[in-house]
């Protein structure tokens, strides 16, 4: 089993990114600050739930979001109280995976093996969030109103113990 494709939305330097891999060898080459390490961080996060050595569910930080998406939200919320909060997601698609992973709960809507790591607004905080934005003092992304959904394409919640592959980053 190998990772066939990665899709990233609003994660660090990537507003939108998609890359397909082959089953043999993949080499990342590029100048400094183009996203090589960020791509590896995204894959690692999606497989382990860890970001910069900490379990992200317990240490959610604004740093994972694409800066441009944050700035666009902060500008728009000044004049439009219905401005949508940014969402961040990473999806890993697998070739020849465990049938337990198969399903259509992925952004492609195809019956494939996929793991999704989604950081998005939690609607249970809608009332409190509305009170907050009505103050007119929104200067940063209100991550306290976010939740993390870590699932496979069968729609089942997963943990680091149930992901189909393991990952380690040595820096």
C-alpha positions as CSV (number, residue, x, y, z in Angstrom):
1,X,0.0,0.0,0.0
2,X,1.3,3.5,-0.8
3,X,0.0,7.0,-0.9
4,X,-1.4,7.7,-4.4
5,X,-2.4,11.3,-4.0
6,X,-2.4,14.1,-1.5
7,X,-4.8,17.0,-1.5
8,X,-4.3,20.1,0.6
9,X,-6.5,23.1,1.2
10,X,-5.5,26.1,3.4
11,X,-2.6,24.4,5.1
12,X,0.3,26.7,5.8
13,X,1.8,27.9,2.4
14,X,-0.7,25.9,0.4
15,X,-4.0,27.5,-0.5
16,X,-4.8,24.7,-2.9
17,X,-2.4,21.9,-3.7
18,X,-2.7,18.4,-5.2
19,X,0.1,16.0,-6.0
20,X,0.1,12.4,-7.3
21,X,2.8,9.9,-6.3
22,X,4.1,6.8,-7.9
23,X,4.5,3.5,-6.1
24,X,8.3,3.3,-6.5
25,X,10.2,6.5,-5.5
26,X,9.2,10.1,-5.2
27,X,11.8,12.9,-4.9
28,X,10.9,16.4,-3.8
29,X,13.2,19.1,-5.3
30,X,12.8,22.8,-5.1
31,X,14.1,26.1,-3.8
32,X,13.9,27.1,-0.2
33,X,10.4,28.1,1.2
34,X,8.4,26.5,-1.7
35,X,6.7,23.9,0.5
36,X,8.7,20.7,0.4
37,X,8.8,20.3,4.2
38,X,5.3,21.6,4.5
39,X,4.1,18.8,2.2
40,X,5.8,16.3,4.5
41,X,4.3,18.0,7.5
42,X,0.8,17.7,6.0
43,X,1.3,14.0,5.2
44,X,2.6,13.4,8.8
45,X,-0.3,15.3,10.3
46,X,-2.9,13.4,8.4
47,X,-1.3,10.1,9.4
48,X,-0.5,10.8,13.0
49,X,-2.5,13.8,14.2
50,X,0.8,15.4,15.3
51,X,2.0,18.9,14.2
52,X,5.4,20.1,15.4
53,X,5.7,17.3,17.9
54,X,2.3,17.9,19.6
55,X,-1.1,16.2,19.1
56,X,-3.0,19.0,17.2
57,X,-6.4,18.1,18.8
58,X,-5.0,19.2,22.1
59,X,-2.9,22.1,20.8
60,X,-4.8,23.7,17.9
61,X,-2.9,26.7,16.6
62,X,-3.6,29.3,13.9
63,X,-0.2,28.5,12.3
64,X,-1.7,25.6,10.4
65,X,-3.9,27.8,8.3
66,X,-2.8,29.5,5.1
67,X,-2.1,33.1,5.9
68,X,-3.8,34.5,2.9
69,X,-7.1,32.7,3.8
70,X,-6.8,34.2,7.4
71,X,-6.2,37.7,6.0
72,X,-9.1,37.4,3.6
73,X,-11.4,36.3,6.4
74,X,-10.3,39.2,8.7
75,X,-10.8,41.8,6.0
76,X,-14.2,40.4,4.9
77,X,-15.6,40.0,8.5
78,X,-15.2,43.8,9.0
79,X,-18.0,44.5,6.5
80,X,-19.7,41.2,6.2
81,X,-20.7,39.4,9.4
82,X,-21.6,36.3,7.3
83,X,-18.0,35.9,6.1
84,X,-17.2,32.2,6.1
85,X,-14.4,31.0,8.5
86,X,-11.5,29.4,6.7
87,X,-11.3,25.6,6.7
88,X,-8.2,23.5,6.4
89,X,-8.0,20.0,5.2
90,X,-5.5,17.3,4.1
91,X,-6.6,14.2,2.3
92,X,-4.4,11.2,1.6
93,X,-5.5,8.7,-1.1
94,X,-4.2,5.2,-1.0
95,X,-3.6,2.5,-3.6
96,X,-4.5,-1.1,-2.7
97,X,-5.7,-0.3,0.8
98,X,-7.6,-2.1,3.5
99,X,-11.3,-2.4,2.4
100,X,-12.3,-0.8,5.8
101,X,-11.0,2.5,4.3
102,X,-13.1,2.4,1.2
103,X,-15.9,4.8,0.8
104,X,-17.1,8.0,-0.9
105,X,-16.6,10.4,2.0
106,X,-13.8,12.4,0.3
107,X,-13.6,15.6,-1.7
108,X,-13.5,13.6,-5.0
109,X,-16.6,11.6,-4.0
110,X,-15.1,8.5,-5.4
111,X,-15.1,5.0,-3.8
112,X,-11.4,5.0,-2.7
113,X,-9.3,4.5,0.4
114,X,-8.7,7.9,1.9
115,X,-7.8,9.5,5.2
116,X,-9.0,13.1,5.8
117,X,-7.9,15.5,8.4
118,X,-10.2,18.5,8.5
119,X,-10.0,21.6,10.8
120,X,-13.2,23.6,10.6
121,X,-15.7,25.7,12.4
122,X,-17.8,23.8,15.0
123,X,-21.4,24.8,14.5
124,X,-22.2,24.1,18.2
125,X,-20.4,27.4,18.9
126,X,-22.6,29.4,16.4
127,X,-24.3,31.5,19.0
128,X,-21.1,32.4,20.9
129,X,-19.3,33.1,17.6
130,X,-22.1,35.5,16.5
131,X,-21.7,37.4,19.8
132,X,-18.0,37.5,19.3
133,X,-18.0,38.9,15.7
134,X,-20.7,41.4,16.6
135,X,-18.2,43.1,18.9
136,X,-16.3,44.2,15.8
137,X,-13.0,43.3,17.4
138,X,-11.9,40.3,15.3
139,X,-8.2,40.5,15.0
140,X,-7.3,36.8,14.6
141,X,-8.8,33.5,13.6
142,X,-11.1,32.4,16.5
143,X,-9.6,28.9,16.7
144,X,-11.4,28.2,20.0
145,X,-14.5,27.7,17.8
146,X,-12.9,25.0,15.6
147,X,-13.0,21.3,15.7
148,X,-10.9,18.6,14.1
149,X,-12.5,15.7,12.2
150,X,-10.2,12.9,11.4
151,X,-11.9,10.3,9.3
152,X,-11.5,7.7,6.5
153,X,-13.5,7.7,3.3
154,X,-15.9,5.2,4.8
155,X,-17.0,8.0,7.2
156,X,-15.4,6.4,10.3
157,X,-13.5,8.4,12.8
158,X,-9.9,7.4,13.1
159,X,-7.0,7.8,15.4
160,X,-3.2,7.4,15.1
161,X,-3.7,3.8,16.0
162,X,-6.1,3.1,13.2
163,X,-4.5,5.0,10.3
164,X,-3.4,2.7,7.5
165,X,0.3,3.8,7.6
166,X,2.7,5.3,10.1
167,X,4.9,8.4,9.7
168,X,8.0,9.8,11.4
169,X,9.6,13.1,10.7
170,X,13.3,13.5,11.5
171,X,14.5,17.0,11.1
